C-alpha cells in the first residue's frame, strides 16, 4: 500500500470515528444514548464496509427481534 493510500485510509477512519462520536453525542442529548452493543454494531459496519442497505436490514431485524422479546415478557 502506498503512503498516500495509507494516509487517505487513516483520514477516512478518523472521519468515521468522528461521525460516530457526534451521532452518539446527539443521541445522548436527546435522552437516547447508544448502548455499548449499538456502538460496537456501528463500528463493525464501518470496519467491514457494509453498504447502507445491508446496514438498514440488519438494524430493522435487530429492532424487530427486540420487539418480540419485549412482547414475550
Secondary structure, DSSP 8 states (H G I E B T S, - for coil): --HHHHHHHHHHHHHHHHHHHHHHHHHHHTT----HHHHHHHHHHHHHT--HHHHHHHHHHHHHHHHHHHHH-
